[in-house]
């Protein structure tokens, strides 16, 4: 594994085996009126509108593009990826220290859209959860920590693998268009994970996936609370 950089060094140290990952109910984007009322109080009166736009986007995509993606049609998959990537990249970038008064905070998509701001982890997580909600297999998705060489800092992207051993497409908030990993020499991998597995930069898999990442488990707990509202 490559050495982590700056503020994410402690995240690598936080990788540990813990108890079973909380189970979320099916259908992440199915907002109750209680939740919409909560985000209006917590953030602004426009916050529920942003959540409902996200909900409509995913519901509209389930008919055409999502069906094609489930059938492994490359064009439909590509369109699905581009739509999700573009939607979340519109959210303004705000650092965790400025936004949440914390060095590192992994926001749920509801928190990201409600507060209308996020950083690289929040973009990647929101894209991952959206594609998962649309039915794309999680074995094609990896939330990936990288070192952004040109910025000389740690960064997070979502990697999508068209085939298990294929070259991934990188979904990034820094560069809006999807590019194969070979066309992103500015990114140096550190580790990646999804719900099932965690991989070191050398490609060694560790079972347990994101359940090994403390901040991910905290994120799932927040998602579960949102679903109970």
C-alpha atoms as a printed R data frame, in Angstrom:
    type eleno elety resid chain resno       x      y       z
1   ATOM     1    CA   UNK     A     1   0.000  0.000   0.000
2   ATOM     2    CA   UNK     A     2   1.244  3.492  -0.794
3   ATOM     3    CA   UNK     A     3   1.793  5.735   2.198
4   ATOM     4    CA   UNK     A     4  -1.239  7.941   2.856
5   ATOM     5    CA   UNK     A     5  -0.798 11.671   2.743
6   ATOM     6    CA   UNK     A     6  -1.675 14.538   5.105
7   ATOM     7    CA   UNK     A     7  -5.035 14.330   6.853
8   ATOM     8    CA   UNK     A     8  -5.991 10.804   5.736
9   ATOM     9    CA   UNK     A     9  -3.060  9.078   7.444
10  ATOM    10    CA   UNK     A    10  -5.224  8.424  10.497
11  ATOM    11    CA   UNK     A    11  -7.930  6.834   8.344
12  ATOM    12    CA   UNK     A    12  -5.598  4.048   7.263
13  ATOM    13    CA   UNK     A    13  -4.752  3.447  10.914
14  ATOM    14    CA   UNK     A    14  -8.486  3.271  11.631
15  ATOM    15    CA   UNK     A    15  -8.989  0.222   9.398
16  ATOM    16    CA   UNK     A    16  -9.964 -2.520  11.817
17  ATOM    17    CA   UNK     A    17 -12.162 -5.601  11.978
18  ATOM    18    CA   UNK     A    18 -15.388 -4.793  13.797
19  ATOM    19    CA   UNK     A    19 -18.805 -6.331  14.268
20  ATOM    20    CA   UNK     A    20 -21.282 -6.878  11.443
21  ATOM    21    CA   UNK     A    21 -22.186 -3.906   9.260
22  ATOM    22    CA   UNK     A    22 -25.656 -2.444   9.950
23  ATOM    23    CA   UNK     A    23 -28.247 -3.580   7.433
24  ATOM    24    CA   UNK     A    24 -30.115 -0.899   5.519
25  ATOM    25    CA   UNK     A    25 -33.645 -1.273   4.286
26  ATOM    26    CA   UNK     A    26 -34.121 -1.586   0.548
27  ATOM    27    CA   UNK     A    27 -34.665  1.643  -1.327
28  ATOM    28    CA   UNK     A    28 -32.281  4.309  -0.087
29  ATOM    29    CA   UNK     A    29 -34.027  7.174  -1.880
30  ATOM    30    CA   UNK     A    30 -37.577  6.953  -0.570
31  ATOM    31    CA   UNK     A    31 -38.026  9.963   1.662
32  ATOM    32    CA   UNK     A    32 -40.664 10.231   4.344
33  ATOM    33    CA   UNK     A    33 -42.356 13.525   5.123
34  ATOM    34    CA   UNK     A    34 -40.694 13.412   8.548
35  ATOM    35    CA   UNK     A    35 -37.257 13.359   6.924
36  ATOM    36    CA   UNK     A    36 -38.142 16.168   4.514
37  ATOM    37    CA   UNK     A    37 -39.437 18.258   7.410
38  ATOM    38    CA   UNK     A    38 -36.255 17.510   9.346
39  ATOM    39    CA   UNK     A    39 -33.883 18.674   6.596
40  ATOM    40    CA   UNK     A    40 -35.956 21.839   6.130
41  ATOM    41    CA   UNK     A    41 -35.458 22.620   9.827
42  ATOM    42    CA   UNK     A    42 -31.828 21.518   9.894
43  ATOM    43    CA   UNK     A    43 -30.703 23.344   6.757
44  ATOM    44    CA   UNK     A    44 -32.935 25.607   4.628
45  ATOM    45    CA   UNK     A    45 -36.396 25.524   3.127
46  ATOM    46    CA   UNK     A    46 -34.821 24.561  -0.221
47  ATOM    47    CA   UNK     A    47 -33.191 21.410   1.199
48  ATOM    48    CA   UNK     A    48 -36.216 19.105   0.677
49  ATOM    49    CA   UNK     A    49 -36.428 20.198  -2.970
50  ATOM    50    CA   UNK     A    50 -32.873 19.007  -3.594
51  ATOM    51    CA   UNK     A    51 -33.661 15.622  -2.065
52  ATOM    52    CA   UNK     A    52 -36.788 15.269  -4.184
53  ATOM    53    CA   UNK     A    53 -34.835 16.146  -7.342
54  ATOM    54    CA   UNK     A    54 -32.396 13.341  -6.497
55  ATOM    55    CA   UNK     A    55 -35.308 10.984  -5.848
56  ATOM    56    CA   UNK     A    56 -36.906 11.866  -9.190
57  ATOM    57    CA   UNK     A    57 -33.616 11.413 -11.040
58  ATOM    58    CA   UNK     A    58 -33.177  7.879  -9.723
59  ATOM    59    CA   UNK     A    59 -36.823  6.965 -10.246
60  ATOM    60    CA   UNK     A    60 -36.702  8.202 -13.849
61  ATOM    61    CA   UNK     A    61 -33.498  6.256 -14.487
62  ATOM    62    CA   UNK     A    62 -34.894  2.958 -13.237
63  ATOM    63    CA   UNK     A    63 -37.054  2.566 -16.331
64  ATOM    64    CA   UNK     A    64 -34.606  2.878 -19.223
65  ATOM    65    CA   UNK     A    65 -30.965  3.323 -18.288
66  ATOM    66    CA   UNK     A    66 -31.067  1.271 -15.092
67  ATOM    67    CA   UNK     A    67 -32.739 -1.678 -16.815
68  ATOM    68    CA   UNK     A    68 -30.067 -1.591 -19.488
69  ATOM    69    CA   UNK     A    69 -27.370 -1.446 -16.836
70  ATOM    70    CA   UNK     A    70 -28.779 -4.507 -15.096
71  ATOM    71    CA   UNK     A    71 -28.650 -6.283 -18.436
72  ATOM    72    CA   UNK     A    72 -25.000 -5.243 -18.734
73  ATOM    73    CA   UNK     A    73 -25.500 -3.041 -21.784
74  ATOM    74    CA   UNK     A    74 -22.366 -0.841 -22.004
75  ATOM    75    CA   UNK     A    75 -24.086  2.220 -23.489
76  ATOM    76    CA   UNK     A    76 -26.835  2.210 -20.881
77  ATOM    77    CA   UNK     A    77 -24.281  1.747 -18.103
78  ATOM    78    CA   UNK     A    78 -22.175  4.614 -19.412
79  ATOM    79    CA   UNK     A    79 -25.193  6.931 -19.533
80  ATOM    80    CA   UNK     A    80 -26.162  5.962 -15.991
81  ATOM    81    CA   UNK     A    81 -22.655  6.688 -14.723
82  ATOM    82    CA   UNK     A    82 -22.484 10.048 -16.476
83  ATOM    83    CA   UNK     A    83 -25.858 11.189 -15.131
84  ATOM    84    CA   UNK     A    84 -25.006 10.305 -11.545
85  ATOM    85    CA   UNK     A    85 -21.525 11.800 -11.847
86  ATOM    86    CA   UNK     A    86 -22.858 15.058 -13.277
87  ATOM    87    CA   UNK     A    87 -25.673 15.364 -10.752
88  ATOM    88    CA   UNK     A    88 -23.475 15.220  -7.670
89  ATOM    89    CA   UNK     A    89 -20.600 17.200  -9.169
90  ATOM    90    CA   UNK     A    90 -22.950 20.193  -9.271
91  ATOM    91    CA   UNK     A    91 -22.880 20.372  -5.480
92  ATOM    92    CA   UNK     A    92 -20.346 23.002  -4.316
93  ATOM    93    CA   UNK     A    93 -17.095 21.763  -2.808
94  ATOM    94    CA   UNK     A    94 -16.655 22.701   0.864
95  ATOM    95    CA   UNK     A    95 -13.919 21.318   3.102
96  ATOM    96    CA   UNK     A    96 -14.922 19.354   6.200
97  ATOM    97    CA   UNK     A    97 -13.292 21.865   8.530
98  ATOM    98    CA   UNK     A    98 -15.291 24.704   7.049
99  ATOM    99    CA   UNK     A    99 -18.501 22.751   6.527
100 ATOM   100    CA   UNK     A   100 -18.742 20.469   9.564
101 ATOM   101    CA   UNK     A   101 -16.042 21.903  11.878
102 ATOM   102    CA   UNK     A   102 -14.357 18.502  11.819
103 ATOM   103    CA   UNK     A   103 -11.126 17.305  10.242
104 ATOM   104    CA   UNK     A   104 -12.871 14.380   8.586
105 ATOM   105    CA   UNK     A   105 -16.616 13.873   8.273
106 ATOM   106    CA   UNK     A   106 -18.323 11.445   5.883
107 ATOM   107    CA   UNK     A   107 -21.722 12.912   5.084
108 ATOM   108    CA   UNK     A   108 -24.728 10.959   3.889
109 ATOM   109    CA   UNK     A   109 -26.189 12.082   0.549
110 ATOM   110    CA   UNK     A   110 -29.082 13.595   2.518
111 ATOM   111    CA   UNK     A   111 -26.614 15.680   4.541
112 ATOM   112    CA   UNK     A   112 -24.659 16.599   1.419
113 ATOM   113    CA   UNK     A   113 -27.702 17.709  -0.578
114 ATOM   114    CA   UNK     A   114 -29.467 19.179   2.431
115 ATOM   115    CA   UNK     A   115 -26.523 21.368   3.371
116 ATOM   116    CA   UNK     A   116 -25.612 21.824  -0.321
117 ATOM   117    CA   UNK     A   117 -21.910 21.152   0.078
118 ATOM   118    CA   UNK     A   118 -19.406 18.348   0.373
119 ATOM   119    CA   UNK     A   119 -15.871 17.182  -0.206
120 ATOM   120    CA   UNK     A   120 -14.347 14.334  -2.211
121 ATOM   121    CA   UNK     A   121 -15.504 11.592   0.179
122 ATOM   122    CA   UNK     A   122 -19.070 12.866   0.063
123 ATOM   123    CA   UNK     A   123 -19.167 12.967  -3.752
124 ATOM   124    CA   UNK     A   124 -17.795  9.414  -3.997
125 ATOM   125    CA   UNK     A   125 -20.115  8.011  -1.336
126 ATOM   126    CA   UNK     A   126 -23.206  9.641  -2.852
127 ATOM   127    CA   UNK     A   127 -22.363  8.273  -6.303
128 ATOM   128    CA   UNK     A   128 -21.693  4.795  -4.906
129 ATOM   129    CA   UNK     A   129 -24.963  4.681  -2.974
130 ATOM   130    CA   UNK     A   130 -26.934  6.030  -5.936
131 ATOM   131    CA   UNK     A   131 -25.566  3.430  -8.354
132 ATOM   132    CA   UNK     A   132 -26.107  0.707  -5.780
133 ATOM   133    CA   UNK     A   133 -29.694  1.902  -5.322
134 ATOM   134    CA   UNK     A   134 -30.178  1.694  -9.093
135 ATOM   135    CA   UNK     A   135 -29.173 -1.949  -8.985
136 ATOM   136    CA   UNK     A   136 -25.632 -1.879 -10.351
137 ATOM   137    CA   UNK     A   137 -23.677 -4.777  -8.816
138 ATOM   138    CA   UNK     A   138 -21.430 -3.610  -6.006
139 ATOM   139    CA   UNK     A   139 -18.634 -5.876  -7.254
140 ATOM   140    CA   UNK     A   140 -18.232 -3.318 -10.051
141 ATOM   141    CA   UNK     A   141 -17.956 -0.389  -7.644
142 ATOM   142    CA   UNK     A   142 -15.043  0.594  -5.435
143 ATOM   143    CA   UNK     A   143 -14.743  3.718  -3.346
144 ATOM   144    CA   UNK     A   144 -11.068  4.484  -3.834
145 ATOM   145    CA   UNK     A   145  -8.587  6.545  -1.861
146 ATOM   146    CA   UNK     A   146  -5.873  8.013  -4.016
147 ATOM   147    CA   UNK     A   147  -3.112 10.567  -3.797
148 ATOM   148    CA   UNK     A   148  -3.791 13.431  -6.194
149 ATOM   149    CA   UNK     A   149  -0.241 14.102  -7.350
150 ATOM   150    CA   UNK     A   150  -0.812 17.521  -8.873
151 ATOM   151    CA   UNK     A   151  -2.550 18.755  -5.720
152 ATOM   152    CA   UNK     A   152  -0.121 16.837  -3.501
153 ATOM   153    CA   UNK     A   153  -2.925 15.694  -1.228
154 ATOM   154    CA   UNK     A   154  -5.189 12.734  -0.533
155 ATOM   155    CA   UNK     A   155  -8.364 12.428  -2.529
156 ATOM   156    CA   UNK     A   156 -11.283 10.041  -3.019
157 ATOM   157    CA   UNK     A   157 -12.956  8.876  -6.232
158 ATOM   158    CA   UNK     A   158 -15.404  6.170  -7.258
159 ATOM   159    CA   UNK     A   159 -14.053  3.512  -9.602
160 ATOM   160    CA   UNK     A   160 -16.471  1.578 -11.816
161 ATOM   161    CA   UNK     A   161 -15.320 -1.752 -13.300
162 ATOM   162    CA   UNK     A   162 -17.231 -2.774 -16.482
163 ATOM   163    CA   UNK     A   163 -15.865 -6.286 -15.908
164 ATOM   164    CA   UNK     A   164 -14.260 -7.772 -12.781
165 ATOM   165    CA   UNK     A   165 -10.771 -7.700 -14.274
166 ATOM   166    CA   UNK     A   166 -11.315 -4.749 -16.587
167 ATOM   167    CA   UNK     A   167  -9.925 -1.245 -16.445
168 ATOM   168    CA   UNK     A   168 -12.085  0.962 -14.222
169 ATOM   169    CA   UNK     A   169 -13.675  4.248 -15.149
170 ATOM   170    CA   UNK     A   170 -12.990  7.006 -12.643
171 ATOM   171    CA   UNK     A   171 -15.876  9.113 -11.340
172 ATOM   172    CA   UNK     A   172 -14.294 12.245  -9.903
173 ATOM   173    CA   UNK     A   173 -15.362 15.696  -8.784
174 ATOM   174    CA   UNK     A   174 -12.064 17.236  -9.988
175 ATOM   175    CA   UNK     A   175 -12.461 16.187 -13.634
176 ATOM   176    CA   UNK     A   176 -16.091 16.071 -14.808
177 ATOM   177    CA   UNK     A   177 -15.768 13.551 -17.645
178 ATOM   178    CA   UNK     A   178 -15.361  9.843 -16.990
179 ATOM   179    CA   UNK     A   179 -11.890  8.601 -17.861
180 ATOM   180    CA   UNK     A   180 -10.265  5.164 -17.721
181 ATOM   181    CA   UNK     A   181  -7.775  4.769 -14.903
182 ATOM   182    CA   UNK     A   182  -4.919  4.629 -17.420
183 ATOM   183    CA   UNK     A   183  -5.799  8.206 -18.413
184 ATOM   184    CA   UNK     A   184  -5.548  9.423 -14.820
185 ATOM   185    CA   UNK     A   185  -1.794  9.275 -14.132
186 ATOM   186    CA   UNK     A   186  -2.360 12.137 -11.687
187 ATOM   187    CA   UNK     A   187  -3.959  9.665  -9.252
188 ATOM   188    CA   UNK     A   188  -1.927  7.192  -7.194
189 ATOM   189    CA   UNK     A   189  -4.049  4.493  -5.510
190 ATOM   190    CA   UNK     A   190  -3.880  3.931  -1.760
191 ATOM   191    CA   UNK     A   191  -6.761  1.548  -0.999
192 ATOM   192    CA   UNK     A   192 -10.319  0.872  -2.124
193 ATOM   193    CA   UNK     A   193 -13.416 -0.784  -0.730
194 ATOM   194    CA   UNK     A   194 -17.067 -1.629  -1.231
195 ATOM   195    CA   UNK     A   195 -19.604 -3.404   0.959
196 ATOM   196    CA   UNK     A   196 -17.976 -6.788   0.424
197 ATOM   197    CA   UNK     A   197 -14.215 -6.326   0.171
198 ATOM   198    CA   UNK     A   198 -11.297 -4.021   0.822
199 ATOM   199    CA   UNK     A   199  -8.266 -3.863  -1.456
200 ATOM   200    CA   UNK     A   200  -4.783 -2.540  -0.827
201 ATOM   201    CA   UNK     A   201  -3.016 -0.602  -3.566
202 ATOM   202    CA   UNK     A   202  -1.279 -3.842  -4.546
203 ATOM   203    CA   UNK     A   203  -4.672 -5.396  -5.281
204 ATOM   204    CA   UNK     A   204  -4.758 -7.688  -2.249
205 ATOM   205    CA   UNK     A   205  -8.353 -8.209  -1.112
206 ATOM   206    CA   UNK     A   206  -9.493 -8.417   2.490
207 ATOM   207    CA   UNK     A   207 -12.920 -9.808   3.221
208 ATOM   208    CA   UNK     A   208 -15.277 -7.631   5.180
209 ATOM   209    CA   UNK     A   209 -15.046 -4.651   2.894
210 ATOM   210    CA   UNK     A   210 -16.269 -1.352   4.218
211 ATOM   211    CA   UNK     A   211 -17.109 -2.936   7.587
212 ATOM   212    CA   UNK     A   212 -13.373 -2.495   8.241
213 ATOM   213    CA   UNK     A   213 -13.634  1.289   7.889
214 ATOM   214    CA   UNK     A   214 -14.825  3.075  11.028
215 ATOM   215    CA   UNK     A   215 -16.094  6.184   9.239
216 ATOM   216    CA   UNK     A   216 -18.082  4.038   6.803
217 ATOM   217    CA   UNK     A   217 -19.779  2.237   9.679
218 ATOM   218    CA   UNK     A   218 -20.676  5.571  11.233
219 ATOM   219    CA   UNK     A   219 -22.074  6.639   7.862
220 ATOM   220    CA   UNK     A   220 -24.262  3.528   7.671
221 ATOM   221    CA   UNK     A   221 -25.594  4.215  11.132
222 ATOM   222    CA   UNK     A   222 -26.589  7.721  10.012
223 ATOM   223    CA   UNK     A   223 -28.233  6.303   6.884
224 ATOM   224    CA   UNK     A   224 -30.209  3.861   9.024
225 ATOM   225    CA   UNK     A   225 -31.412  6.698  11.259
226 ATOM   226    CA   UNK     A   226 -32.504  8.693   8.205
227 ATOM   227    CA   UNK     A   227 -34.500  5.720   6.943
228 ATOM   228    CA   UNK     A   228 -36.278  5.393  10.265
229 ATOM   229    CA   UNK     A   229 -37.511  8.999  10.158
